[in-house]
Amino acid sequence: MRRTLAKEISKSGTALHEGATVNMTLSPVEPGTGIVFRRSDLGGREIPALYDRVGETRLGTVIAEGGATVGVIEHLMAAVAGAQIDDLVVTLDGPEPPILDGDALSYFQLIEEAGTREQAGARKAIKVIKSVEITIKDAQIRLLPSDAPEYTFDLDYSNTKAIGKQSYTMTFTRENFARDIAPARTFGFMHELDMLHKMGLGRGASLTNTIAIEGDNVVNKDIMRFPDEFVRHKILDAIGDMALAGGPLIARFEGVKSGHATNNAVLRALFADAANYTVVEI
Ligand SMILES: [Zn+2]
């Protein structure tokens, strides 16, 4: 059975880049709709959350259609995938969902508060049957056939002792996601924030929603939830970006220093050849 929300739920907060307050409403919707973003401030323009609508990936994953965009969708998409939601409308009166705590747990808890319900129609998953590999500079992703969805990530920030090298592997279940991945906050470097501010971006970033790194130190260590929070957040981002496949992805995801651009590129490579995957009902 497919899954949607049991009832509508709203939350307001600051947009990470725009800095303005955004009002977000998550609404149940008819089976087969998929995940759709709606810009109420642009006459209700709709953008399906699908990999082929992704344009910009430099500062978060941005989807676009008919001149409307929604940016930084990956944390919300990770929560939606973690909660196993198939059909949902996300209405926003601005260009990004509110960043909330900089994690996926804020959205996941909102979904749990609304509750979910099953509805007619089968869940269709995309099962990888042939390995797909993408390399962009020193970043690499491999999608390998697997009976269960798995994520493994190697991160290397050897230039700062605050992060260093971290690795993490997880089997993607609702429980593992909620406990081990969803709480992991986004992170950023103070010198990059200065640059973003000059570009009028990152205006909603704060020491409560972003782990801030300066040199070899974490500025706000008090908000950290895991010693290896950085690599866990990279898996969170990957889960959110893979949710743009249009259904649960059954594969082993192996990421090395990869990010939103590589995540989108690997989905495009996967769907470029019908021999790479099969659609299965789960
Ligand atoms: Zn992120």
Boltz pocket constraint, residues with backbone or C-beta under 6 A from the ligand:
constraints:
  - pocket:
      binder: B
      contacts: [[A, 74], [A, 75], [A, 102], [A, 186], [A, 233], [A, 237]]
      max_distance: 6.0
